[in-house]
Amino acid sequence: MFKQILPLSSIVGLRFFGLFIVLPVLSIYALEMEGATPFLAGAVVGGYALTQAIFQVPFGLMSDKIGRKKTLFFGLIIFIIGSVVCAMSSDIYSLMIGRFLQGAGAIGSVVSAMIADLVKEEERGHAMAIMGGTIAMSFALAMLIAPIVGTNWGIDKLFWLTAILSVMAITILFTNVPNPPKIVHSYSQEESKMKDVFKDKALVKMYITFLFHSSIMTMAFFIIPVVMTNGVDIGGFGWEKTELWKVYLPALIFGLVAMGPAAVFGEKYGKGKEIFIISIVSILFGFLAMGFANSSWLFIVGVVLFFIGFNMFEPLLQSFVSKFAKVHQKGAALGVANTFAYTGIFFGGLIAGYMMQHYDREVLSMFVVGLSVIWILWVLSMDNPANRGNVYLPLDIYDREKVHTIISNEAVVESYINESENIAVVKYEKSMIDEDEIRGMVIKAKQ
C-alpha cells in the first residue's frame, strides 16, 4: 500500500504546501497592497476556493472518463500558471486573479479518487490518514517557513516556490505513481449521471460537513495573523510577523498528535460520528478563546484547540465519502464534496473579512459558535460507514455473472469486478446480511 500511496501523497503534499505557505501571512500582506480593504483581503485569502468549487466536479467527472493521471497533469499546469500570476501581482486585483487561477487546477478530488481506486476499502482509512498526515506535515512546514520567507524576501517568493514545487509534483506523477486498476461495473449510463451523487442521503450529509469544516478553517486563518500582529490599541497583541511561527508551532504539534487517535477510533472502531462531535466541540472552544482572549497566551490556547479539532477531521472526511460513494461515482462524489469544501473556504474568507471590517473578532467568534452548534446537530443525524462491509471474491472460485445479479438483493449496496486483480467486490449492509451468506450466493456451481 505504501508504494502506491506515498507518491500520490507527495503530490498532494507539494501542492498543499504551495497553498498553505501563503495562508499564515496572506491576509496581512494583502491588506498592504494597492486598493486593498479587509473585505478584498478576505476575498484573496479564500479566492482560490471559488474556482476550486466550480471545477472540482468537472475534474472529478473528467478523471472518471479520461483517467486520473491525465486529469492530474492538466490541473497541476493550471495551478502553476496561477502561482506565476500571483508572484507577479502588483495590486490586490491582480493578486485575486492569480488566486482564482490557482484554484482552477482542482485536483483534490482526483487524488482521493485515485487512492480509493488503488486501496481496498478496509485499508482506505489508513491510506487517507497517510495522505492527511502528509498534508499536515506540509502545513506544519508552511506555517514555520511562511512568516520568515514572506517577511525577509517578499510574498512573491512564496508564490514562485509554489510554482517550482508543482513542477516537481508533475515529475513524480509520471515517474512514481502507478496506474489504477481496471474496474468493470454493471451500472448503466442512466445510473451514472451526475445527479445520482445527490440521491444518497449519507453523501449529502458529508457534503454539508465539508462546507462547515472548510468555512470555519478560513475564518481562523484570516483572524490569527491579523489579531496577533495588530497593535494593542486596535484589539491585537502587536507581535512581529516573523514571530507568527511561535503561534503555529504548538498548535501544529497538538493537531498532528490528535490525528492518530482520530484515525484509529474513526476507522478501526467505527466511531466516526463521535470523533466528529469531539472535533467540533474543540473548534467551538478554540474560537471562544480566540474571540475573547485578552492575552496572547490565551489566544494561542484557542489556536491550539482549533487545530486539534480541525486536524481530527482530516483522516476521516475523504475516506467516508469514498465509502458511501459507489464505484462508478467516486470521482464525481469526491468532486462534489470538495466543491462544498472550497465553497466554504471562499465564503469563509468573505465573512471573516466583512466581520473584521464592520465588527470585531468577538462577533466573528460568536458567529462560529452558532455554526458549530448547528454542525453538531447535523452530525448527529449522519449515518456511520462502519455499518457497511465489503467482501472480496476471487473469480476463479466465484461466479462473475452471479456477482452482477446479486445487486438485486436489498442488503447489497453494490457489486463490481476488479479486472486487474481478478476479484469481485460486494458491498453490503452488515445489519441485513453477513459475509458467509454472500459467498454462498455467488460461489460457482460444482461441475
KANORRA-V911567 format. One record per residue. N is the residue number from 0. RES is the residue in one small letter. NEAR is the number of other C-alpha atoms within 12 Angstrom. Layout:
n & res & near
N & RES & NEAR
N & RES & NEAR
This chain:
n & res & near
0 & m & 24
1 & f & 23
2 & k & 17
3 & q & 28
4 & i & 40
5 & l & 31
6 & p & 32
7 & l & 46
8 & s & 38
9 & s & 35
10 & i & 40
11 & v & 45
12 & g & 37
13 & l & 40
14 & r & 44
15 & f & 40
16 & f & 37
17 & g & 44
18 & l & 43
19 & f & 37
20 & i & 42
21 & v & 46
22 & l & 49
23 & p & 48
24 & v & 46
25 & l & 47
26 & s & 46
27 & i & 38
28 & y & 36
29 & a & 43
30 & l & 30
31 & e & 20
32 & m & 24
33 & e & 17
34 & g & 18
35 & a & 26
36 & t & 26
37 & p & 34
38 & f & 30
39 & l & 38
40 & a & 42
41 & g & 44
42 & a & 40
43 & v & 48
44 & v & 53
45 & g & 51
46 & g & 45
47 & y & 45
48 & a & 43
49 & l & 37
50 & t & 38
51 & q & 40
52 & a & 40
53 & i & 30
54 & f & 38
55 & q & 42
56 & v & 38
57 & p & 33
58 & f & 45
59 & g & 45
60 & l & 33
61 & m & 30
62 & s & 38
63 & d & 36
64 & k & 20
65 & i & 18
66 & g & 26
67 & r & 39
68 & k & 36
69 & k & 26
70 & t & 34
71 & l & 41
72 & f & 32
73 & f & 28
74 & g & 42
75 & l & 43
76 & i & 32
77 & i & 33
78 & f & 43
79 & i & 38
80 & i & 30
81 & g & 37
82 & s & 44
83 & v & 30
84 & v & 28
85 & c & 41
86 & a & 31
87 & m & 25
88 & s & 26
89 & s & 22
90 & d & 26
91 & i & 33
92 & y & 26
93 & s & 27
94 & l & 40
95 & m & 38
96 & i & 32
97 & g & 38
98 & r & 45
99 & f & 35
100 & l & 33
101 & q & 44
102 & g & 46
103 & a & 36
104 & g & 42
105 & a & 49
106 & i & 49
107 & g & 50
108 & s & 47
109 & v & 50
110 & v & 52
111 & s & 49
112 & a & 52
113 & m & 48
114 & i & 46
115 & a & 44
116 & d & 39
117 & l & 33
118 & v & 29
119 & k & 33
120 & e & 36
121 & e & 28
122 & e & 25
123 & r & 37
124 & g & 44
125 & h & 35
126 & a & 40
127 & m & 48
128 & a & 40
129 & i & 37
130 & m & 41
131 & g & 42
132 & g & 38
133 & t & 32
134 & i & 36
135 & a & 41
136 & m & 32
137 & s & 31
138 & f & 37
139 & a & 34
140 & l & 31
141 & a & 36
142 & m & 42
143 & l & 33
144 & i & 35
145 & a & 41
146 & p & 39
147 & i & 27
148 & v & 28
149 & g & 33
150 & t & 24
151 & n & 15
152 & w & 17
153 & g & 23
154 & i & 37
155 & d & 32
156 & k & 28
157 & l & 37
158 & f & 40
159 & w & 31
160 & l & 33
161 & t & 38
162 & a & 35
163 & i & 26
164 & l & 31
165 & s & 39
166 & v & 28
167 & m & 27
168 & a & 37
169 & i & 33
170 & t & 23
171 & i & 26
172 & l & 34
173 & f & 20
174 & t & 15
175 & n & 22
176 & v & 30
177 & p & 24
178 & n & 22
179 & p & 27
180 & p & 23
181 & k & 22
182 & i & 25
183 & v & 23
184 & h & 28
185 & s & 25
186 & y & 22
187 & s & 11
188 & q & 13
189 & e & 11
190 & e & 17
191 & s & 26
192 & k & 18
193 & m & 25
194 & k & 18
195 & d & 24
196 & v & 35
197 & f & 26
198 & k & 19
199 & d & 22
200 & k & 19
201 & a & 30
202 & l & 37
203 & v & 30
204 & k & 33
205 & m & 46
206 & y & 38
207 & i & 35
208 & t & 44
209 & f & 39
210 & l & 34
211 & f & 42
212 & h & 44
213 & s & 36
214 & s & 39
215 & i & 46
216 & m & 43
217 & t & 44
218 & m & 45
219 & a & 49
220 & f & 42
221 & f & 49
222 & i & 48
223 & i & 48
224 & p & 45
225 & v & 42
226 & v & 41
227 & m & 42
228 & t & 30
229 & n & 22
230 & g & 15
231 & v & 16
232 & d & 10
233 & i & 15
234 & g & 26
235 & g & 27
236 & f & 29
237 & g & 21
238 & w & 23
239 & e & 23
240 & k & 33
241 & t & 26
242 & e & 25
243 & l & 38
244 & w & 32
245 & k & 30
246 & v & 37
247 & y & 41
248 & l & 28
249 & p & 26
250 & a & 34
251 & l & 37
252 & i & 28
253 & f & 28
254 & g & 36
255 & l & 36
256 & v & 22
257 & a & 33
258 & m & 40
259 & g & 30
260 & p & 29
261 & a & 39
262 & a & 41
263 & v & 23
264 & f & 26
265 & g & 36
266 & e & 36
267 & k & 21
268 & y & 20
269 & g & 25
270 & k & 24
271 & g & 36
272 & k & 36
273 & e & 27
274 & i & 37
275 & f & 44
276 & i & 32
277 & i & 32
278 & s & 37
279 & i & 41
280 & v & 32
281 & s & 33
282 & i & 44
283 & l & 40
284 & f & 33
285 & g & 37
286 & f & 44
287 & l & 33
288 & a & 33
289 & m & 46
290 & g & 39
291 & f & 26
292 & a & 26
293 & n & 22
294 & s & 21
295 & s & 29
296 & w & 18
297 & l & 23
298 & f & 34
299 & i & 37
300 & v & 34
301 & g & 36
302 & v & 45
303 & v & 37
304 & l & 36
305 & f & 47
306 & f & 45
307 & i & 40
308 & g & 39
309 & f & 46
310 & n & 45
311 & m & 43
312 & f & 49
313 & e & 42
314 & p & 41
315 & l & 48
316 & l & 46
317 & q & 45
318 & s & 47
319 & f & 49
320 & v & 45
321 & s & 44
322 & k & 45
323 & f & 43
324 & a & 39
325 & k & 39
326 & v & 38
327 & h & 38
328 & q & 44
329 & k & 43
330 & g & 45
331 & a & 42
332 & a & 50
333 & l & 53
334 & g & 45
335 & v & 46
336 & a & 50
337 & n & 48
338 & t & 42
339 & f & 38
340 & a & 42
341 & y & 44
342 & t & 39
343 & g & 36
344 & i & 41
345 & f & 43
346 & f & 35
347 & g & 41
348 & g & 41
349 & l & 35
350 & i & 38
351 & a & 44
352 & g & 38
353 & y & 26
354 & m & 27
355 & m & 33
356 & q & 24
357 & h & 16
358 & y & 19
359 & d & 26
360 & r & 37
361 & e & 25
362 & v & 24
363 & l & 36
364 & s & 35
365 & m & 25
366 & f & 26
367 & v & 38
368 & v & 29
369 & g & 23
370 & l & 28
371 & s & 36
372 & v & 22
373 & i & 21
374 & w & 33
375 & i & 30
376 & l & 20
377 & w & 26
378 & v & 32
379 & l & 23
380 & s & 21
381 & m & 29
382 & d & 26
383 & n & 33
384 & p & 36
385 & a & 30
386 & n & 27
387 & r & 29
388 & g & 31
389 & n & 33
390 & v & 34
391 & y & 29
392 & l & 33
393 & p & 24
394 & l & 25
395 & d & 15
396 & i & 20
397 & y & 28
398 & d & 27
399 & r & 31
400 & e & 21
401 & k & 29
402 & v & 38
403 & h & 26
404 & t & 22
405 & i & 30
406 & i & 26
407 & s & 16
408 & n & 23
409 & e & 16
410 & a & 25
411 & v & 32
412 & v & 31
413 & e & 34
414 & s & 38
415 & y & 35
416 & i & 34
417 & n & 28
418 & e & 19
419 & s & 17
420 & e & 22
421 & n & 22
422 & i & 27
423 & a & 37
424 & v & 41
425 & v & 45
426 & k & 41
427 & y & 35
428 & e & 26
429 & k & 24
430 & s & 14
431 & m & 18
432 & i & 25
433 & d & 22
434 & e & 25
435 & d & 17
436 & e & 19
437 & i & 34
438 & r & 28
439 & g & 20
440 & m & 27
441 & v & 32
442 & i & 23
443 & k & 19
444 & a & 14
445 & k & 7
446 & q & 3
